[in-house]
Amino acid sequence: MKRILLLALTLAAPVFAEPAQRYLVAMRNDAAPSRLRVMSNATAASAHGVRTFKYVNAFAANLTAEEAAEDGGGARALAPLSWGF
């Protein structure tokens, strides 16, 4: 019985998960992107679909509304994207 309940909760978890949206995050000149939780390690960056840019101190990532509201002290601007990067 416990296994069935655990399986049901595991399968239902994605249904209750907050939807993610694609954002463009521009960083301050003196800030390192690694200060943000999304860019803290390769696993987090991969899970959020992070794409960095070569000539701009910014990145695109899939963030929930809660993650977008967090500021690790380094974000200058945050804008939702309607087209993919």
Contacts in CASP RR format, 6 or more apart in sequence:
PFRMAT RR
TARGET T0000
AUTHOR 0000-0000-0000
METHOD contacts of the structure
MODEL  1
MKRILLLALTLAAPVFAEPAQRYLVAMRNDAAPSRLRVMSNATAASAHGV
RTFKYVNAFAANLTAEEAAEDGGGARALAPLSWGF
18 64 0 8 1.000
18 65 0 8 1.000
18 66 0 8 1.000
19 64 0 8 1.000
20 48 0 8 1.000
20 62 0 8 1.000
20 63 0 8 1.000
20 64 0 8 1.000
21 62 0 8 1.000
21 63 0 8 1.000
21 64 0 8 1.000
21 65 0 8 1.000
21 68 0 8 1.000
21 80 0 8 1.000
21 81 0 8 1.000
22 60 0 8 1.000
22 61 0 8 1.000
22 62 0 8 1.000
22 63 0 8 1.000
22 80 0 8 1.000
22 81 0 8 1.000
22 84 0 8 1.000
22 85 0 8 1.000
23 60 0 8 1.000
23 61 0 8 1.000
23 62 0 8 1.000
23 63 0 8 1.000
23 68 0 8 1.000
23 78 0 8 1.000
23 79 0 8 1.000
23 80 0 8 1.000
23 81 0 8 1.000
24 58 0 8 1.000
24 59 0 8 1.000
24 60 0 8 1.000
24 77 0 8 1.000
24 78 0 8 1.000
24 79 0 8 1.000
24 80 0 8 1.000
24 81 0 8 1.000
24 85 0 8 1.000
25 36 0 8 1.000
25 38 0 8 1.000
25 58 0 8 1.000
25 59 0 8 1.000
25 60 0 8 1.000
25 61 0 8 1.000
25 75 0 8 1.000
25 77 0 8 1.000
25 78 0 8 1.000
26 56 0 8 1.000
26 57 0 8 1.000
26 58 0 8 1.000
26 75 0 8 1.000
26 76 0 8 1.000
26 77 0 8 1.000
26 78 0 8 1.000
26 79 0 8 1.000
27 33 0 8 1.000
27 57 0 8 1.000
27 58 0 8 1.000
27 59 0 8 1.000
27 74 0 8 1.000
27 75 0 8 1.000
27 76 0 8 1.000
28 57 0 8 1.000
28 73 0 8 1.000
28 74 0 8 1.000
28 75 0 8 1.000
28 76 0 8 1.000
29 57 0 8 1.000
31 73 0 8 1.000
31 74 0 8 1.000
31 75 0 8 1.000
31 76 0 8 1.000
33 39 0 8 1.000
33 52 0 8 1.000
33 57 0 8 1.000
33 59 0 8 1.000
34 40 0 8 1.000
35 72 0 8 1.000
35 73 0 8 1.000
35 74 0 8 1.000
36 70 0 8 1.000
36 72 0 8 1.000
36 74 0 8 1.000
36 75 0 8 1.000
37 44 0 8 1.000
37 67 0 8 1.000
37 70 0 8 1.000
37 72 0 8 1.000
38 44 0 8 1.000
38 45 0 8 1.000
38 48 0 8 1.000
38 50 0 8 1.000
38 61 0 8 1.000
38 63 0 8 1.000
38 67 0 8 1.000
39 45 0 8 1.000
39 50 0 8 1.000
39 59 0 8 1.000
45 61 0 8 1.000
48 61 0 8 1.000
48 62 0 8 1.000
48 63 0 8 1.000
48 67 0 8 1.000
49 61 0 8 1.000
49 62 0 8 1.000
50 59 0 8 1.000
50 60 0 8 1.000
50 61 0 8 1.000
51 59 0 8 1.000
51 60 0 8 1.000
51 61 0 8 1.000
51 85 0 8 1.000
52 58 0 8 1.000
52 59 0 8 1.000
53 59 0 8 1.000
53 60 0 8 1.000
60 81 0 8 1.000
60 84 0 8 1.000
60 85 0 8 1.000
68 78 0 8 1.000
68 80 0 8 1.000
END
